[in-house]
């Protein structure tokens, strides 16, 4: 049901029944490598283009999740997913392979939580029995589109972030009274926020106001405070964006233990990996949530988390036309049932 101005409460608590997470060679050397189902040692993944390799990531993660719940693709009613490439073609080509009724979405790096929110809403109101949702990105494919081809060797400033190579998907189903399983309990849909930043090498700074806006709206709509959650995690704000978001929330009167506030882009890689301000990409929050964070919830480390995926809604064309960067953030709360 609608709660407040921009939030949904999922009274039937849809279950995250299974997940699939795939990654590339840089992620295989990262801090969360053990939380991936599939890791590749080559960015090409046996394909003749990075975009085709991108598609492989999504297909493998999806097939892994489906196998974990002993289902066939024909048992999945809908697929809701997206990526960063023009016209979300890697996801659409993956949907062609999977042959599941498909809704492609684009929220840039917020896509994973946009998909989880929409899937939860549909399951909550009995619009499907099973939905597959997720997001993906490929470092070489995305960097080529939004910045420079990796072969160019352009130097990046400290504010830049590293697009992860990975895909994370989940299968949602109706709650049948299971215990010890992760469920979605609410979602807050973000507004587009644009404070006029134009630097594509400082996405964290651009997205921070959108993250703060959605987080504050979530607490206001649901009439709760940060103490309700064991962890509040943003998608890929990186070092600069995370600090900025925390400061913006403090100015709004929303304060909480700094250790409770994490970022997927800072969790995924090790110290020393050359990622500048941290990880990013549509696959960032998807892989960290559907791999590491849900594993930690099942271990009992967290019982209630709020995942806030952020996205910069620019394109190469808008950048060339000197447009500023509109940003958005979507939040989904997940609890152990």
C-alpha positions in Angstrom: 0.0 0.0 0.0 1.0 3.6 -0.4 2.6 5.1 2.7 3.3 8.8 2.9 4.1 10.6 -0.4 6.4 8.2 -2.2 6.7 4.9 -0.4 5.2 1.4 -0.6 4.7 -1.0 2.3 4.6 -4.6 1.2 2.2 -6.2 3.6 2.6 -9.7 2.1 6.4 -9.5 2.4 7.7 -11.0 -0.9 10.5 -13.5 -0.5 13.9 -13.2 -2.2 13.9 -16.9 -3.0 17.3 -17.2 -4.8 20.0 -15.0 -6.2 22.7 -15.3 -8.9 25.9 -13.2 -9.0 28.6 -13.2 -11.7 31.7 -11.1 -12.0 34.9 -10.4 -13.9 38.6 -10.7 -13.2 38.9 -7.4 -11.2 36.1 -8.6 -9.0 37.7 -12.0 -8.6 40.6 -10.1 -6.9 38.3 -8.0 -4.8 37.2 -8.1 -1.2 33.9 -10.0 -1.9 35.1 -12.6 -4.3 33.7 -15.5 -2.2 30.2 -14.0 -2.5 30.1 -14.5 -6.3 28.6 -17.6 -7.9 30.6 -17.2 -11.1 33.9 -15.3 -11.7 35.7 -14.9 -15.0 39.4 -14.6 -15.5 39.0 -12.7 -18.8 37.0 -9.5 -19.6 36.1 -11.0 -23.1 34.4 -14.1 -21.6 34.8 -16.0 -24.9 33.1 -13.3 -26.9 34.3 -11.0 -29.6 33.0 -7.8 -28.0 32.7 -6.4 -24.5 29.0 -5.8 -25.0 28.4 -9.5 -25.8 30.4 -10.4 -22.7 28.2 -8.1 -20.7 25.2 -10.1 -21.9 26.9 -13.3 -20.8 27.2 -12.0 -17.3 23.4 -11.4 -17.0 22.5 -14.8 -18.6 24.8 -16.7 -16.3 23.6 -14.9 -13.1 19.9 -15.5 -14.2 20.4 -19.2 -15.0 22.2 -19.7 -11.7 19.4 -18.1 -9.7 16.8 -20.2 -11.5 18.7 -23.4 -10.9 19.0 -22.7 -7.2 15.2 -22.9 -6.8 14.8 -25.8 -9.1 12.7 -23.9 -11.6 12.6 -23.6 -15.4 12.6 -20.3 -17.2 8.9 -21.1 -18.1 8.1 -21.0 -14.4 9.1 -17.3 -14.2 6.3 -14.9 -15.1 8.3 -11.7 -15.6 11.9 -10.5 -16.0 12.5 -6.9 -14.9 16.1 -5.7 -15.5 18.4 -3.2 -17.1 21.9 -1.9 -17.6 23.9 1.2 -18.7 24.5 0.6 -22.4 22.4 2.5 -24.9 18.9 1.1 -25.2 19.8 -1.5 -22.5 20.7 -3.9 -25.3 22.8 -6.4 -23.3 19.8 -7.0 -21.0 17.4 -7.2 -23.9 19.6 -9.7 -25.7 19.9 -11.7 -22.5 16.1 -11.6 -22.2 16.0 -13.0 -25.8 18.1 -16.0 -24.7 16.1 -16.6 -21.5 12.7 -16.2 -23.2 10.9 -14.8 -20.2 8.2 -12.1 -20.5 10.4 -9.0 -20.2 10.2 -5.4 -19.0 13.4 -3.5 -19.5 14.1 -0.6 -17.2 16.7 2.1 -17.0 17.6 3.9 -13.8 21.4 4.0 -14.4 23.1 2.7 -11.3 19.8 2.8 -9.4 18.3 0.1 -11.7 18.7 -2.8 -9.3 16.5 -1.3 -6.6 14.1 0.1 -9.1 13.6 -3.5 -10.3 13.4 -4.9 -6.8 10.8 -2.3 -5.8 8.6 -3.0 -8.9 9.0 -6.7 -8.6 8.0 -6.6 -4.9 4.9 -4.5 -5.7 3.8 -7.0 -8.4 4.3 -10.0 -6.1 2.7 -8.3 -3.2 -0.5 -7.8 -5.1 -0.4 -11.3 -6.6 0.5 -10.2 -10.1 3.0 -13.0 -10.5 4.2 -16.2 -8.8 7.9 -15.7 -9.6 9.8 -12.6 -11.0 13.4 -12.4 -12.0 15.0 -9.0 -11.4 18.5 -7.6 -11.6 21.1 -5.3 -13.1 24.5 -5.6 -14.7 27.5 -3.6 -16.0 30.8 -4.3 -17.8 33.7 -2.1 -17.1 35.1 -1.9 -20.7 31.7 -1.6 -22.4 30.5 1.1 -20.0 33.7 3.1 -19.9 33.9 3.1 -23.6 30.4 4.6 -23.8 30.5 7.2 -21.1 34.2 8.1 -20.8 37.0 6.7 -22.9 37.8 3.3 -24.3 40.2 1.5 -21.9 42.7 1.2 -24.7 43.0 5.0 -24.7 44.6 5.0 -21.3 43.2 8.3 -20.2 44.1 9.4 -16.7 41.2 9.7 -14.2 41.0 12.2 -11.4 40.7 11.0 -7.7 36.9 11.7 -7.8 36.3 9.1 -10.6 34.9 5.6 -9.9 35.6 2.2 -11.4 32.7 0.6 -13.2 32.3 -3.0 -12.0 32.1 -6.0 -14.2 29.2 -8.0 -12.8 25.6 -9.0 -12.8 23.3 -9.6 -9.8 19.8 -11.0 -10.0 17.1 -12.3 -7.6 14.0 -14.4 -7.9 11.1 -13.1 -5.9 8.1 -15.2 -5.0 5.0 -14.9 -2.8 5.5 -15.4 1.0 4.1 -18.7 2.2 5.1 -18.3 5.8 8.7 -19.3 5.5 11.1 -18.3 8.3 14.8 -17.5 8.0 14.4 -16.0 4.5 15.0 -12.5 3.3 11.9 -10.5 2.4 11.2 -7.1 1.1 9.1 -4.9 3.4 9.0 -1.5 1.8 10.3 0.7 -0.9 10.8 4.5 -1.5 10.8 5.7 -5.0 13.1 8.6 -5.5 12.7 12.0 -7.3 15.1 13.3 -9.9 17.4 15.7 -8.2 19.8 17.9 -10.1 22.0 20.5 -8.4 23.8 21.5 -11.6 26.9 19.4 -11.5 28.4 18.6 -14.9 31.5 16.6 -14.2 31.1 13.0 -15.3 34.2 12.1 -13.3 32.4 13.0 -10.0 29.3 10.9 -10.1 29.4 10.4 -6.3 29.1 14.1 -5.7 26.3 14.5 -8.2 24.3 11.6 -6.8 24.7 12.4 -3.1 21.7 14.9 -2.9 19.4 12.4 -4.5 20.5 9.7 -2.0 19.9 12.1 0.9 16.5 13.1 -0.5 15.3 9.5 -0.8 16.6 8.4 2.6 15.0 11.3 4.4 11.7 10.7 2.5 11.8 7.0 3.5 12.1 7.8 7.2 9.4 10.5 6.9 6.9 8.4 5.0 7.3 5.3 7.2 7.5 7.3 10.4 10.7 5.5 11.5 14.2 6.6 12.3 17.7 5.2 11.4 17.7 3.0 14.5 15.2 0.7 12.9 17.9 -0.6 10.6 21.1 -2.6 11.3 22.7 -1.2 8.1 21.9 1.6 5.6 23.9 1.0 2.4 24.1 3.2 -0.7 24.7 1.8 -4.1 27.8 3.4 -5.5 28.4 6.9 -4.1 32.1 6.1 -3.4 34.2 8.0 -0.9 33.1 11.5 -1.8 29.5 10.8 -2.4 29.0 8.9 0.8 30.6 11.6 3.0 28.5 14.2 1.2 25.3 12.2 1.8 26.1 11.8 5.4 26.7 15.5 5.8 23.4 16.4 3.9 21.4 14.0 6.1 23.0 15.5 9.3 21.9 19.0 8.1 18.4 17.6 7.8 18.5 16.4 11.4 19.0 12.7 10.5 21.9 11.4 12.4 23.1 7.8 13.1 26.2 5.8 13.9 28.6 6.3 11.1 29.5 2.6 11.1 26.0 1.8 10.2 26.3 3.7 6.9 28.1 1.7 4.2 28.5 1.9 0.4 28.5 -1.0 -2.1 31.2 0.8 -4.2 33.5 0.9 -1.1 32.7 -2.7 0.0 33.5 -4.6 -3.2 37.2 -3.9 -3.7 40.3 -4.2 -1.6 42.6 -1.4 -0.4 45.2 -1.0 -3.1 43.0 -1.8 -6.1 43.1 1.3 -8.4 39.5 2.3 -8.2 39.9 6.0 -7.2 36.8 6.9 -5.3 35.3 3.4 -5.3 33.2 1.1 -7.5 30.2 2.0 -9.6 27.9 0.7 -12.3 24.5 -0.8 -12.4 26.0 -4.1 -11.4 27.5 -2.6 -8.2 24.6 -2.6 -5.8 23.2 -5.7 -7.6 26.2 -7.9 -7.0 26.9 -6.6 -3.5 23.3 -7.0 -2.3 22.5 -10.3 -4.0 25.8 -11.7 -3.0 27.5 -10.4 0.0 24.8 -8.6 2.0 22.2 -11.3 1.7 24.8 -13.9 2.7 25.5 -11.7 5.8 21.8 -11.5 6.6 21.5 -15.3 6.4 24.5 -15.6 8.8 22.7 -13.3 11.3 25.0 -10.3 10.9 22.1 -8.1 9.9 18.3 -8.5 10.4 17.1 -5.3 8.8 18.8 -3.4 6.0 17.9 -0.4 3.8 19.5 -0.5 0.3 19.6 2.8 -1.5 20.8 2.5 -5.1 21.8 5.8 -6.8 21.8 6.6 -10.5 23.2 9.4 -12.7 20.7 9.8 -15.5 23.0 11.3 -18.1 23.9 10.1 -21.6 26.9 10.8 -23.9 24.5 13.1 -25.8 23.4 15.2 -22.9 27.0 15.6 -21.7 28.0 16.8 -25.2 25.2 19.3 -25.1 26.5 20.7 -21.8 23.5 19.5 -19.8 23.9 19.0 -16.0 23.6 15.6 -14.5 20.1 14.6 -13.2 20.3 12.0 -10.5 17.9 9.6 -8.7 17.9 7.1 -5.8 15.5 4.3 -5.0 15.4 2.5 -1.6 14.2 -0.9 -0.6 14.1 -2.4 2.9 14.9 -6.0 3.4 14.4 -8.0 6.5 14.9 -11.6 7.7 11.4 -13.1 8.0 
